[in-house]
Amino acid sequence: MVNVSDVEIIAPNFKKRLSGVTSTIIQLIPVQRVLGEKIATLGPGLPASLPHIRFRDLPKLWRAPRSQPFRIWHARRNIEMLPAILMRDVLRMPLKIVFTSASQRRHTGWTKWLISRMDAVIATSGKTANYLEVPNTVVLHGIDTARFSPAEDKATAKQLLGLDATKRIAGCFGRVRHQKGTDLFVDSMIRLLPTRPDWIAVIAGRATSQHVEFEKELKARAAAAGLADRILFVGEHTNINDWYRTLDLFIAPQRWEGFGLTPLEAMATAVPVVATDVGAFPELLVTGANETGLIVPRDDLGTMVQASSLFMDDESRRQQASARSRTHAMNTFSIEGEARKLGAIYRSL
């Protein structure tokens, strides 16, 4: 709990269910605090360790903070924009409202109206910005490049997680479901692994109740191909950074994605990436002369197999892309860089 009088920025979270928005808030707030932002959260579904204010503190927002004439309300959903508009425009509370949009589809009339009432709008990618009809600033997400960092010894990293240290590993991390393209990864490995005995595949992530049958079908598919011991479903892990450290290639086969942090987490861990052309993926990877990976069309199994084989079969190419990936992630996608860009927008108000 913090004293409302000391809070300059409020980051509301009005959904209990864990989502990308919630994860963003959880990761950003501590970094923003370290950088000197007087920020607090409001709402359920967040760790108690984050600084927060209570709903019953909202009447105190009629009084500006000690240090400036208004507070900034940083919304990331419609349900967080609307109450801020009411507080600012009807109740005349001293607020400036910032909205971050991650949507990559045409907005409804209602959402357009809400966005039109914002004091500043942020897009999480260039693709997202294309769907906005108001001036906006693109701020790509960042990640913790200290947490997501390469292993000192990859063989040891593999052994610590019970994996064969003599094998190369291709990974696909995230929820196990059709939208995430987990089936495309499994089918790619079914085509690639039989002629590459030095490689195995790891799928790390949870299948929620409505997707359990989908996961069972994929396991059966791997077993039917005689690859049950080489296409491993390892479940969900809180130490996912340790699993990235075991990888030699990461594949992001999504059919749809709002933004998608997994390629960044892989690159920060010095792992080259093959990703589909969804979400912000084309804006995250470098292709061409200084490649960190390859972009393939969504839902295109043949091209995914071909792109993956280029890295699996060329040690030199893979190692060069690995080194570039770490440098690219640190220089361009640190979470500190994201927090500083947000701070600059706050101050511009």
One Martini backbone bead per residue (centre of mass of N, CA, C, O) as a GRO file, in nm:
protein
  349
    1MET     BB    1   0.098   0.035   0.020
    2VAL     BB    2   0.016   0.374  -0.064
    3ASN     BB    3   0.027   0.709  -0.083
    4VAL     BB    4  -0.168   0.895  -0.280
    5SER     BB    5  -0.008   1.169  -0.263
    6ASP     BB    6   0.254   1.013  -0.410
    7VAL     BB    7   0.088   0.961  -0.666
    8GLU     BB    8   0.123   0.999  -1.035
    9ILE     BB    9   0.068   0.691  -1.125
   10ILE     BB   10  -0.185   0.481  -1.274
   11ALA     BB   11  -0.225   0.110  -1.295
   12PRO     BB   12  -0.475  -0.053  -1.413
   13ASN     BB   13  -0.650  -0.380  -1.319
   14PHE     BB   14  -0.974  -0.521  -1.432
   15LYS     BB   15  -0.850  -0.825  -1.436
   16LYS     BB   16  -0.800  -1.140  -1.300
   17ARG     BB   17  -0.700  -1.260  -1.544
   18LEU     BB   18  -0.440  -1.379  -1.691
   19SER     BB   19  -0.237  -1.168  -1.901
   20GLY     BB   20  -0.053  -0.970  -2.095
   21VAL     BB   21  -0.125  -0.716  -1.938
   22THR     BB   22  -0.058  -0.817  -1.658
   23SER     BB   23   0.236  -0.890  -1.717
   24THR     BB   24   0.328  -0.608  -1.791
   25ILE     BB   25   0.275  -0.477  -1.517
   26ILE     BB   26   0.450  -0.665  -1.341
   27GLN     BB   27   0.722  -0.590  -1.495
   28LEU     BB   28   0.720  -0.268  -1.500
   29ILE     BB   29   0.681  -0.137  -1.221
   30PRO     BB   30   0.959  -0.192  -1.085
   31VAL     BB   31   1.120  -0.036  -1.301
   32GLN     BB   32   0.979   0.237  -1.273
   33ARG     BB   33   1.059   0.275  -0.977
   34VAL     BB   34   1.366   0.272  -1.018
   35LEU     BB   35   1.333   0.530  -1.223
   36GLY     BB   36   1.119   0.722  -1.032
   37GLU     BB   37   0.834   0.637  -1.045
   38LYS     BB   38   0.509   0.730  -0.911
   39ILE     BB   39   0.372   0.417  -0.896
   40ALA     BB   40   0.046   0.248  -0.913
   41THR     BB   41  -0.190   0.019  -0.851
   42LEU     BB   42  -0.527  -0.110  -0.964
   43GLY     BB   43  -0.652  -0.407  -0.856
   44PRO     BB   44  -0.667  -0.724  -0.951
   45GLY     BB   45  -0.430  -0.988  -1.006
   46LEU     BB   46  -0.189  -0.892  -0.816
   47PRO     BB   47   0.081  -0.859  -0.653
   48ALA     BB   48   0.149  -0.752  -0.328
   49SER     BB   49   0.437  -0.625  -0.400
   50LEU     BB   50   0.290  -0.411  -0.533
   51PRO     BB   51   0.210  -0.103  -0.565
   52HIS     BB   52  -0.101   0.023  -0.408
   53ILE     BB   53  -0.437   0.100  -0.447
   54ARG     BB   54  -0.765   0.167  -0.356
   55PHE     BB   55  -1.090   0.215  -0.430
   56ARG     BB   56  -1.134   0.397  -0.167
   57ASP     BB   57  -0.914   0.615  -0.284
   58LEU     BB   58  -1.047   0.773  -0.525
   59PRO     BB   59  -1.150   1.043  -0.389
   60LYS     BB   60  -0.844   1.149  -0.362
   61LEU     BB   61  -0.818   1.247  -0.670
   62TRP     BB   62  -0.915   1.545  -0.631
   63ARG     BB   63  -0.629   1.552  -0.526
   64ALA     BB   64  -0.340   1.636  -0.602
   65PRO     BB   65  -0.038   1.580  -0.606
   66ARG     BB   66   0.239   1.717  -0.461
   67SER     BB   67   0.421   1.741  -0.751
   68GLN     BB   68   0.148   1.784  -0.930
   69PRO     BB   69  -0.159   1.882  -1.104
   70PHE     BB   70  -0.162   1.565  -1.187
   71ARG     BB   71  -0.263   1.254  -1.298
   72ILE     BB   72  -0.183   0.934  -1.433
   73TRP     BB   73  -0.379   0.719  -1.646
   74HIS     BB   74  -0.294   0.379  -1.738
   75ALA     BB   75  -0.448   0.229  -1.992
   76ARG     BB   76  -0.538  -0.117  -2.154
   77ARG     BB   77  -0.858  -0.089  -2.144
   78ASN     BB   78  -1.181  -0.010  -2.169
   79ILE     BB   79  -1.247  -0.052  -1.851
   80GLU     BB   80  -1.018   0.183  -1.796
   81MET     BB   81  -1.115   0.430  -1.956
   82LEU     BB   82  -1.404   0.502  -1.863
   83PRO     BB   83  -1.359   0.587  -1.561
   84ALA     BB   84  -1.156   0.810  -1.632
   85ILE     BB   85  -1.350   0.990  -1.790
   86LEU     BB   86  -1.548   1.033  -1.558
   87MET     BB   87  -1.346   1.156  -1.358
   88ARG     BB   88  -1.253   1.392  -1.546
   89ASP     BB   89  -1.536   1.502  -1.691
   90VAL     BB   90  -1.745   1.480  -1.443
   91LEU     BB   91  -1.568   1.497  -1.160
   92ARG     BB   92  -1.300   1.670  -1.203
   93MET     BB   93  -1.042   1.523  -1.207
   94PRO     BB   94  -0.686   1.534  -1.204
   95LEU     BB   95  -0.647   1.399  -1.525
   96LYS     BB   96  -0.449   1.185  -1.733
   97ILE     BB   97  -0.489   0.985  -2.031
   98VAL     BB   98  -0.351   0.666  -2.102
   99PHE     BB   99  -0.322   0.449  -2.397
  100THR     BB  100  -0.275   0.101  -2.463
  101SER     BB  101  -0.239  -0.065  -2.778
  102ALA     BB  102  -0.268  -0.422  -2.912
  103SER     BB  103  -0.448  -0.411  -3.145
  104GLN     BB  104  -0.524  -0.608  -3.473
  105ARG     BB  105  -0.797  -0.435  -3.534
  106ARG     BB  106  -1.090  -0.314  -3.580
  107HIS     BB  107  -1.264  -0.080  -3.425
  108THR     BB  108  -1.510   0.009  -3.255
  109GLY     BB  109  -1.699   0.277  -3.195
  110TRP     BB  110  -1.657   0.274  -2.890
  111THR     BB  111  -1.347   0.258  -2.888
  112LYS     BB  112  -1.297   0.510  -3.055
  113TRP     BB  113  -1.418   0.704  -2.853
  114LEU     BB  114  -1.234   0.645  -2.617
  115ILE     BB  115  -0.967   0.715  -2.764
  116SER     BB  116  -1.049   1.016  -2.833
  117ARG     BB  117  -1.023   1.087  -2.503
  118MET     BB  118  -0.728   1.090  -2.504
  119ASP     BB  119  -0.405   1.228  -2.427
  120ALA     BB  120  -0.265   0.943  -2.495
  121VAL     BB  121  -0.118   0.712  -2.743
  122ILE     BB  122  -0.026   0.364  -2.754
  123ALA     BB  123   0.171   0.140  -2.946
  124THR     BB  124   0.311  -0.193  -2.964
  125SER     BB  125   0.303  -0.147  -3.285
  126GLY     BB  126   0.288  -0.081  -3.614
  127LYS     BB  127   0.035  -0.253  -3.667
  128THR     BB  128  -0.136  -0.120  -3.449
  129ALA     BB  129  -0.116   0.176  -3.554
  130ASN     BB  130  -0.285   0.120  -3.822
  131TYR     BB  131  -0.567   0.106  -3.634
  132LEU     BB  132  -0.530   0.401  -3.573
  133GLU     BB  133  -0.704   0.744  -3.568
  134VAL     BB  134  -0.469   0.855  -3.391
  135PRO     BB  135  -0.231   0.983  -3.239
  136ASN     BB  136   0.089   0.805  -3.192
  137THR     BB  137   0.305   0.580  -3.002
  138VAL     BB  138   0.566   0.361  -3.040
  139VAL     BB  139   0.597   0.083  -2.793
  140LEU     BB  140   0.785  -0.164  -2.741
  141HIS     BB  141   0.839  -0.430  -2.587
  142GLY     BB  142   1.006  -0.561  -2.307
  143ILE     BB  143   1.278  -0.727  -2.132
  144ASP     BB  144   1.459  -0.928  -1.912
  145THR     BB  145   1.803  -0.954  -1.983
  146ALA     BB  146   1.889  -1.101  -1.717
  147ARG     BB  147   1.698  -1.338  -1.706
  148PHE     BB  148   1.732  -1.342  -2.025
  149SER     BB  149   2.006  -1.553  -2.052
  150PRO     BB  150   2.275  -1.714  -2.111
  151ALA     BB  151   2.447  -1.986  -2.073
  152GLU     BB  152   2.755  -2.082  -1.978
  153ASP     BB  153   2.646  -2.394  -2.010
  154LYS     BB  154   2.445  -2.581  -2.207
  155ALA     BB  155   2.485  -2.869  -2.110
  156THR     BB  156   2.418  -2.811  -1.814
  157ALA     BB  157   2.136  -2.696  -1.861
  158LYS     BB  158   2.022  -2.964  -1.965
  159GLN     BB  159   2.085  -3.149  -1.724
  160LEU     BB  160   1.919  -2.988  -1.503
  161LEU     BB  161   1.643  -3.075  -1.689
  162GLY     BB  162   1.681  -3.377  -1.805
  163LEU     BB  163   1.856  -3.350  -2.061
  164ASP     BB  164   2.027  -3.417  -2.345
  165ALA     BB  165   2.347  -3.287  -2.394
  166THR     BB  166   2.392  -3.410  -2.701
  167LYS     BB  167   2.150  -3.238  -2.790
  168ARG     BB  168   1.955  -3.069  -2.991
  169ILE     BB  169   1.717  -2.787  -2.947
  170ALA     BB  170   1.377  -2.745  -3.014
  171GLY     BB  171   1.142  -2.476  -2.946
  172CYS     BB  172   0.801  -2.436  -2.786
  173PHE     BB  173   0.640  -2.163  -2.626
  174GLY     BB  174   0.330  -2.197  -2.463
  175ARG     BB  175   0.030  -2.232  -2.522
  176VAL     BB  176  -0.175  -2.514  -2.588
  177ARG     BB  177  -0.291  -2.435  -2.915
  178HIS     BB  178  -0.410  -2.348  -3.217
  179GLN     BB  179  -0.337  -2.043  -3.221
  180LYS     BB  180  -0.023  -2.121  -3.146
  181GLY     BB  181   0.070  -2.370  -3.339
  182THR     BB  182   0.157  -2.647  -3.210
  183ASP     BB  183   0.096  -2.838  -3.451
  184LEU     BB  184   0.312  -2.720  -3.641
  185PHE     BB  185   0.551  -2.801  -3.473
  186VAL     BB  186   0.502  -3.103  -3.463
  187ASP     BB  187   0.495  -3.147  -3.772
  188SER     BB  188   0.779  -3.043  -3.823
  189MET     BB  189   0.926  -3.256  -3.645
  190ILE     BB  190   0.821  -3.506  -3.798
  191ARG     BB  191   0.990  -3.422  -4.054
  192LEU     BB  192   1.287  -3.357  -3.923
  193LEU     BB  193   1.395  -3.578  -3.710
  194PRO     BB  194   1.450  -3.850  -3.865
  195THR     BB  195   1.717  -3.695  -4.017
  196ARG     BB  196   1.791  -3.579  -3.699
  197PRO     BB  197   1.934  -3.741  -3.436
  198ASP     BB  198   2.057  -3.466  -3.281
  199TRP     BB  199   1.748  -3.399  -3.235
  200ILE     BB  200   1.506  -3.223  -3.036
  201ALA     BB  201   1.183  -3.154  -2.874
  202VAL     BB  202   1.021  -2.868  -2.699
  203ILE     BB  203   0.721  -2.830  -2.498
  204ALA     BB  204   0.627  -2.530  -2.323
  205GLY     BB  205   0.315  -2.566  -2.161
  206ARG     BB  206  -0.031  -2.507  -2.124
  207ALA     BB  207  -0.337  -2.687  -2.112
  208THR     BB  208  -0.633  -2.607  -2.104
  209SER     BB  209  -0.928  -2.761  -2.069
  210GLN     BB  210  -1.017  -2.694  -2.382
  211HIS     BB  211  -0.705  -2.824  -2.478
  212VAL     BB  212  -0.642  -3.121  -2.397
  213GLU     BB  213  -0.721  -3.281  -2.655
  214PHE     BB  214  -0.518  -3.144  -2.836
  215GLU     BB  215  -0.268  -3.247  -2.685
  216LYS     BB  216  -0.328  -3.550  -2.710
  217GLU     BB  217  -0.314  -3.556  -3.019
  218LEU     BB  218  -0.016  -3.467  -3.040
  219LYS     BB  219   0.104  -3.704  -2.885
  220ALA     BB  220  -0.008  -3.921  -3.075
  221ARG     BB  221   0.138  -3.820  -3.327
  222ALA     BB  222   0.424  -3.863  -3.218
  223ALA     BB  223   0.393  -4.165  -3.157
  224ALA     BB  224   0.319  -4.259  -3.450
  225ALA     BB  225   0.617  -4.150  -3.543
  226GLY     BB  226   0.828  -4.241  -3.314
  227LEU     BB  227   0.857  -3.947  -3.111
  228ALA     BB  228   0.798  -3.947  -2.796
  229ASP     BB  229   1.123  -3.919  -2.707
  230ARG     BB  230   1.158  -3.627  -2.901
  231ILE     BB  231   0.869  -3.509  -2.820
  232LEU     BB  232   0.839  -3.283  -2.555
  233PHE     BB  233   0.611  -3.252  -2.283
  234VAL     BB  234   0.671  -3.025  -1.996
  235GLY     BB  235   0.501  -2.791  -1.945
  236GLU     BB  236   0.474  -2.568  -1.687
  237HIS     BB  237   0.705  -2.290  -1.596
  238THR     BB  238   0.866  -2.055  -1.391
  239ASN     BB  239   1.164  -2.138  -1.523
  240ILE     BB  240   1.175  -2.060  -1.838
  241ASN     BB  241   1.464  -1.946  -1.869
  242ASP     BB  242   1.603  -2.229  -1.840
  243TRP     BB  243   1.479  -2.346  -2.102
  244TYR     BB  244   1.603  -2.150  -2.304
  245ARG     BB  245   1.908  -2.239  -2.236
  246THR     BB  246   1.869  -2.524  -2.403
  247LEU     BB  247   1.853  -2.389  -2.675
  248ASP     BB  248   1.905  -2.374  -3.051
  249LEU     BB  249   1.591  -2.336  -3.127
  250PHE     BB  250   1.319  -2.118  -3.213
  251ILE     BB  251   0.953  -2.160  -3.241
  252ALA     BB  252   0.691  -1.940  -3.378
  253PRO     BB  253   0.361  -2.070  -3.488
  254GLN     BB  254   0.154  -1.864  -3.498
  255ARG     BB  255  -0.172  -1.749  -3.610
  256TRP     BB  256  -0.200  -1.556  -3.353
  257GLU     BB  257  -0.104  -1.218  -3.226
  258GLY     BB  258  -0.065  -0.936  -3.047
  259PHE     BB  259   0.258  -0.974  -2.995
  260GLY     BB  260   0.497  -1.144  -2.855
  261LEU     BB  261   0.768  -1.252  -2.640
  262THR     BB  262   0.923  -1.516  -2.711
  263PRO     BB  263   1.137  -1.415  -2.919
  264LEU     BB  264   1.277  -1.228  -2.715
  265GLU     BB  265   1.355  -1.441  -2.506
  266ALA     BB  266   1.529  -1.602  -2.700
  267MET     BB  267   1.727  -1.383  -2.798
  268ALA     BB  268   1.833  -1.309  -2.510
  269THR     BB  269   1.937  -1.628  -2.505
  270ALA     BB  270   2.075  -1.687  -2.783
  271VAL     BB  271   1.823  -1.757  -2.990
  272PRO     BB  272   1.713  -1.846  -3.270
  273VAL     BB  273   1.436  -1.756  -3.504
  274VAL     BB  274   1.117  -1.893  -3.598
  275ALA     BB  275   0.852  -1.693  -3.746
  276THR     BB  276   0.561  -1.566  -3.785
  277ASP     BB  277   0.346  -1.309  -3.948
  278VAL     BB  278   0.273  -1.204  -3.645
  279GLY     BB  279   0.219  -0.951  -3.485
  280ALA     BB  280   0.552  -0.835  -3.395
  281PHE     BB  281   0.763  -1.024  -3.524
  282PRO     BB  282   0.873  -0.854  -3.775
  283GLU     BB  283   0.981  -0.627  -3.555
  284LEU     BB  284   1.193  -0.817  -3.392
  285LEU     BB  285   1.333  -0.930  -3.625
  286VAL     BB  286   1.626  -1.011  -3.814
  287THR     BB  287   1.679  -0.997  -4.155
  288GLY     BB  288   1.940  -1.105  -4.341
  289ALA     BB  289   2.255  -1.002  -4.288
  290ASN     BB  290   2.162  -0.970  -3.954
  291GLU     BB  291   2.044  -1.227  -3.851
  292THR     BB  292   1.802  -1.377  -3.598
  293GLY     BB  293   1.602  -1.481  -3.830
  294LEU     BB  294   1.278  -1.606  -3.948
  295ILE     BB  295   1.007  -1.539  -4.168
  296VAL     BB  296   0.680  -1.685  -4.190
  297PRO     BB  297   0.400  -1.793  -4.292
  298ARG     BB  298   0.111  -1.852  -4.185
  299ASP     BB  299   0.017  -2.180  -4.198
  300ASP     BB  300   0.317  -2.285  -4.322
  301LEU     BB  301   0.467  -2.576  -4.308
  302GLY     BB  302   0.680  -2.590  -4.534
  303THR     BB  303   0.832  -2.325  -4.463
  304MET     BB  304   0.899  -2.398  -4.170
  305VAL     BB  305   1.072  -2.642  -4.234
  306GLN     BB  306   1.280  -2.499  -4.412
  307ALA     BB  307   1.376  -2.283  -4.208
  308SER     BB  308   1.463  -2.478  -3.984
  309SER     BB  309   1.677  -2.636  -4.152
  310LEU     BB  310   1.880  -2.403  -4.191
  311PHE     BB  311   1.965  -2.414  -3.883
  312MET     BB  312   2.002  -2.721  -3.822
  313ASP     BB  313   2.229  -2.757  -4.077
  314ASP     BB  314   2.381  -2.473  -3.971
  315GLU     BB  315   2.605  -2.393  -3.743
  316SER     BB  316   2.713  -2.116  -3.827
  317ARG     BB  317   2.443  -1.968  -3.862
  318ARG     BB  318   2.342  -2.020  -3.576
  319GLN     BB  319   2.572  -1.880  -3.419
  320GLN     BB  320   2.545  -1.599  -3.544
  321ALA     BB  321   2.246  -1.555  -3.466
  322SER     BB  322   2.288  -1.583  -3.166
  323ALA     BB  323   2.470  -1.338  -3.115
  324ARG     BB  324   2.278  -1.125  -3.242
  325SER     BB  325   2.032  -1.169  -3.062
  326ARG     BB  326   2.144  -1.064  -2.796
  327THR     BB  327   2.222  -0.781  -2.892
  328HIS     BB  328   1.945  -0.693  -2.996
  329ALA     BB  329   1.786  -0.722  -2.732
  330MET     BB  330   1.960  -0.528  -2.557
  331ASN     BB  331   1.945  -0.269  -2.749
  332THR     BB  332   1.602  -0.279  -2.804
  333PHE     BB  333   1.444  -0.483  -2.555
  334SER     BB  334   1.445  -0.353  -2.291
  335ILE     BB  335   1.259  -0.274  -2.012
  336GLU     BB  336   1.398  -0.005  -1.957
  337GLY     BB  337   1.336   0.120  -2.232
  338GLU     BB  338   1.031   0.113  -2.206
  339ALA     BB  339   1.008   0.283  -1.945
  340ARG     BB  340   1.139   0.541  -2.062
  341LYS     BB  341   0.932   0.592  -2.287
  342LEU     BB  342   0.693   0.625  -2.099
  343GLY     BB  343   0.810   0.860  -1.935
  344ALA     BB  344   0.817   1.060  -2.174
  345ILE     BB  345   0.510   1.067  -2.211
  346TYR     BB  346   0.429   1.166  -1.937
  347ARG     BB  347   0.602   1.435  -1.955
  348SER     BB  348   0.452   1.550  -2.212
  349LEU     BB  349   0.189   1.620  -2.017
   0.00000   0.00000   0.00000
